[in-house]
Amino acid sequence: MVSEEKIDKFKEAARIIKSAKYLVVFTGAGISAESGVPTFRGDNGIWKKYDSNVLSLSYFIEHPEESWKAQKEFFDIILNANPNYAHIALAELEKKGILKSIVTQNIDNLHQKAGSENVFEFHGTMKTVTCINPRCMHKYKTEELDLTNLPPKCEKCGSVLKTDICFFEENPPEPAKSLSFQEASKTDVMIIVGTSGVVHPAALLPVTAKENGAKIIEINPDSSLLTIYGTTDIFLQGEAGEVMKKIMEEME
């Protein structure tokens, strides 16, 4: 049974979303968990299996083969993953003109697969790779690479290829970073889905929105730093798909 207090929260969230003039959604790994994509910090997260160092730039430069092994495992999962209800619901809100943009920390392309168009990939993407030779920097589609022998090499110059995701020790890619903060400054309602609020500078996006007067609705299985420090106005506890379904029902 869903408690009356929870029902009231969903009704209030739906009311705020419907009245939003510029709705922005900010997503993290939690939104893709129901699609079978492992989170980084959860009980079955990536960092339970690998040291987070494998995705640091310095480690990649020194040990590209080891870093690519971890990336390949993640890439194989992403390639076979499909959008879940939460991704599809957000795409529907965009089509209706209610949702203006999605800022995502995810590199799995599931928002785009679901049909969302205005997506800012704050931490880059696994869809493409770039040659690390500054004189070459040729780009390839990851799905076209032969990943039998790691690390993959550039056909033009023979240098190692790197996925276009933001590694530790790297700054988020531009113009995605600047545009994301612009969206956070413009929004009057921000929905946060499946992010822990730990990774910076992405964690500052909801804070920026709040400082500019936005209402913050958070969807997470457990409370996050955003809940604890009072950035969140309405906290809806649960899995992303389940919560989004209730919100969509309330909005009908």
C-alpha positions as CSV (number, residue, x, y, z in Angstrom):
1,M,0.0,0.0,0.0
2,V,1.2,3.5,-0.8
3,S,0.8,5.8,2.1
4,E,-1.4,9.0,1.9
5,E,1.7,11.1,2.5
6,K,3.4,9.5,-0.5
7,I,0.4,10.0,-2.7
8,D,0.3,13.7,-1.7
9,K,4.0,14.0,-2.6
10,F,3.4,12.5,-6.0
11,K,0.4,14.8,-6.6
12,E,2.5,17.8,-5.5
13,A,5.4,16.8,-7.7
14,A,3.0,16.4,-10.7
15,R,1.4,19.8,-10.0
16,I,4.9,21.5,-9.9
17,I,6.0,19.7,-13.1
18,K,2.8,20.7,-15.0
19,S,3.2,24.3,-14.0
20,A,6.9,24.5,-14.9
21,K,7.9,27.1,-17.5
22,Y,11.4,25.6,-18.1
23,L,11.6,22.0,-16.8
24,V,15.1,20.4,-16.8
25,V,15.9,16.8,-15.8
26,F,19.4,15.9,-14.3
27,T,20.1,12.2,-14.4
28,G,22.8,9.9,-13.1
29,A,23.6,6.2,-13.2
30,G,20.5,5.2,-11.1
31,I,18.1,5.9,-14.0
32,S,19.8,3.2,-16.1
33,A,20.0,0.6,-13.3
34,E,16.6,-0.9,-14.4
35,S,18.1,-1.3,-17.9
36,G,20.8,-3.6,-16.5
37,V,23.5,-1.0,-16.6
38,P,25.5,-1.2,-13.4
39,T,25.9,1.9,-11.3
40,F,29.4,3.0,-10.2
41,R,28.8,3.3,-6.4
42,G,26.0,0.9,-5.6
43,D,26.2,-2.5,-4.0
44,N,26.7,-4.1,-7.4
45,G,28.6,-1.1,-8.8
46,I,31.6,-0.9,-11.1
47,W,33.9,0.1,-8.3
48,K,33.1,-3.1,-6.4
49,K,34.9,-5.0,-9.2
50,Y,37.4,-2.5,-10.4
51,D,39.6,0.2,-8.8
52,S,38.3,3.6,-9.8
53,N,41.8,4.3,-10.9
54,V,41.2,2.4,-14.2
55,L,39.3,5.4,-15.4
56,S,41.9,8.0,-14.4
57,L,43.7,9.7,-17.3
58,S,47.2,9.0,-15.8
59,Y,46.4,5.3,-15.4
60,F,45.0,5.1,-18.9
61,I,48.2,6.7,-20.4
62,E,50.4,4.2,-18.5
63,H,48.2,1.1,-18.7
64,P,45.9,1.5,-21.7
65,E,45.3,-2.3,-22.0
66,E,44.1,-2.7,-18.4
67,S,41.9,0.4,-18.7
68,W,40.4,-0.8,-21.9
69,K,39.5,-4.2,-20.4
70,A,37.3,-2.5,-17.9
71,Q,35.8,-0.1,-20.5
72,K,35.1,-3.0,-22.9
73,E,33.1,-4.9,-20.3
74,F,31.1,-1.8,-19.6
75,F,30.7,-1.1,-23.3
76,D,29.4,-4.6,-24.0
77,I,26.7,-4.1,-21.4
78,I,25.7,-0.6,-22.7
79,L,25.6,-1.8,-26.3
80,N,22.9,-4.4,-25.4
81,A,21.0,-2.2,-23.0
82,N,17.5,-0.8,-23.8
83,P,15.8,2.3,-22.3
84,N,13.5,1.6,-19.4
85,Y,10.2,3.3,-18.5
86,A,11.9,6.3,-16.9
87,H,13.9,7.1,-20.1
88,I,10.7,6.6,-22.2
89,A,8.6,8.8,-19.9
90,L,11.1,11.7,-20.1
91,A,11.2,11.4,-23.9
92,E,7.4,11.6,-23.9
93,L,7.5,14.8,-21.7
94,E,9.9,16.3,-24.2
95,K,7.6,15.5,-27.1
96,K,4.7,17.1,-25.3
97,G,6.8,20.3,-24.8
98,I,6.8,20.0,-21.0
99,L,10.5,19.0,-20.7
100,K,13.0,21.4,-22.2
101,S,16.3,19.5,-21.7
102,I,18.1,16.6,-20.0
103,V,21.5,16.9,-18.5
104,T,23.0,13.5,-17.9
105,Q,26.1,12.2,-16.2
106,N,25.5,8.9,-18.1
107,I,27.6,7.7,-21.0
108,D,25.1,5.0,-22.1
109,N,23.1,6.8,-24.8
110,L,19.8,5.5,-23.4
111,H,18.1,8.9,-23.3
112,Q,18.7,9.2,-27.1
113,K,17.7,5.6,-27.7
114,A,14.4,6.4,-25.9
115,G,13.8,9.4,-28.3
116,S,15.0,12.3,-26.3
117,E,16.7,15.0,-28.5
118,N,17.9,17.8,-26.3
119,V,20.4,15.9,-24.2
120,F,23.6,17.4,-22.7
121,E,26.2,14.6,-22.0
122,F,28.1,16.2,-19.0
123,H,30.6,13.3,-18.8
124,G,30.9,12.6,-22.5
125,T,29.9,9.5,-24.4
126,M,31.0,6.0,-25.2
127,K,29.6,6.2,-28.7
128,T,32.9,7.6,-30.1
129,V,36.6,7.3,-29.5
130,T,39.5,9.6,-30.4
131,C,43.1,9.1,-31.2
132,I,45.3,10.4,-28.3
133,N,47.9,11.7,-30.7
134,P,47.4,15.5,-30.7
135,R,48.6,15.7,-34.3
136,C,46.0,13.2,-35.4
137,M,42.9,13.1,-33.1
138,H,40.9,11.1,-35.6
139,K,37.5,10.0,-34.4
140,Y,35.8,6.6,-34.8
141,K,32.5,5.1,-33.8
142,T,33.1,2.7,-30.9
143,E,30.7,0.1,-32.3
144,E,32.8,-0.1,-35.5
145,L,36.0,-0.9,-33.6
146,D,37.6,-4.4,-33.5
147,L,38.1,-4.8,-29.7
148,T,39.7,-8.3,-30.0
149,N,43.2,-6.8,-29.3
150,L,43.4,-4.2,-26.7
151,P,44.0,-1.3,-26.6
152,P,42.6,-0.4,-30.1
153,K,44.9,1.6,-32.3
154,C,44.3,4.4,-34.7
155,E,44.3,3.3,-38.4
156,K,45.8,6.6,-39.4
157,C,48.8,6.9,-37.1
158,G,48.9,3.8,-34.9
159,S,48.4,5.7,-31.6
160,V,46.1,4.4,-28.8
161,L,42.4,5.3,-29.0
162,K,40.5,6.7,-26.0
163,T,36.8,6.7,-25.5
164,D,35.2,10.1,-25.4
165,I,34.1,9.8,-21.8
166,C,35.4,12.2,-19.1
167,F,38.1,10.3,-17.1
168,F,39.1,11.2,-13.6
169,E,41.7,14.1,-13.9
170,E,39.9,15.4,-16.9
171,N,37.5,18.4,-17.2
172,P,34.0,17.7,-18.5
173,P,33.8,18.2,-22.2
174,E,32.8,21.5,-23.7
175,P,30.4,22.8,-24.8
176,A,28.3,20.3,-22.8
177,K,29.6,21.6,-19.4
178,S,28.8,25.3,-20.1
179,L,25.5,24.5,-21.7
180,S,24.5,22.3,-18.7
181,F,25.2,25.1,-16.3
182,Q,23.2,27.4,-18.5
183,E,20.2,25.0,-18.4
184,A,20.6,24.8,-14.6
185,S,20.5,28.6,-14.4
186,K,17.4,28.9,-16.6
187,T,15.2,26.1,-15.1
188,D,12.4,26.9,-12.7
189,V,11.9,23.1,-11.9
190,M,14.6,20.5,-11.9
191,I,14.0,16.8,-11.5
192,I,17.0,14.8,-10.3
193,V,16.9,11.1,-11.1
194,G,19.4,8.5,-9.9
195,T,22.4,10.6,-9.0
196,S,24.2,10.6,-5.6
197,G,25.3,14.3,-5.7
198,V,28.9,13.2,-5.0
199,V,30.8,13.8,-8.3
200,H,31.9,17.4,-8.9
201,P,31.4,19.7,-10.8
202,A,28.2,17.9,-11.9
203,A,26.9,17.9,-8.3
204,L,26.8,21.7,-8.5
205,L,24.1,21.7,-11.2
206,P,21.1,21.2,-8.7
207,V,22.7,23.8,-6.4
208,T,22.9,26.3,-9.2
209,A,19.3,25.6,-10.1
210,K,18.3,26.1,-6.4
211,E,20.2,29.3,-6.1
212,N,18.3,30.6,-9.1
213,G,15.0,29.9,-7.4
214,A,14.2,26.5,-9.0
215,K,12.1,23.8,-7.2
216,I,14.0,20.6,-6.9
217,I,12.3,17.2,-7.2
218,E,14.6,14.2,-6.4
219,I,14.0,10.6,-7.4
220,N,16.3,8.1,-5.7
221,P,16.1,4.7,-4.0
222,D,17.8,6.3,-0.9
223,S,18.4,9.9,0.3
224,S,21.5,11.5,-1.2
225,L,23.7,14.5,-0.2
226,L,21.2,16.7,-2.1
227,T,18.5,15.5,0.3
228,I,20.6,15.7,3.4
229,Y,21.8,19.3,2.7
230,G,18.4,20.6,1.8
231,T,18.8,21.2,-1.9
232,T,15.9,18.9,-2.6
233,D,12.3,20.3,-2.1
234,I,10.4,17.0,-2.7
235,F,12.1,13.6,-2.2
236,L,10.4,10.7,-4.0
237,Q,11.9,7.4,-2.8
238,G,12.0,4.5,-5.1
239,E,13.4,3.1,-8.4
240,A,13.3,5.6,-11.3
241,G,10.8,3.7,-13.5
242,E,8.4,3.0,-10.7
243,V,8.4,6.6,-9.5
244,M,8.1,8.1,-13.0
245,K,5.1,5.9,-13.7
246,K,3.3,7.3,-10.6
247,I,4.2,10.9,-11.6
248,M,3.0,10.3,-15.2
249,E,-0.3,8.8,-13.9
250,E,-0.8,11.9,-11.6
251,M,-0.2,14.2,-14.6
252,E,-2.9,12.6,-16.8
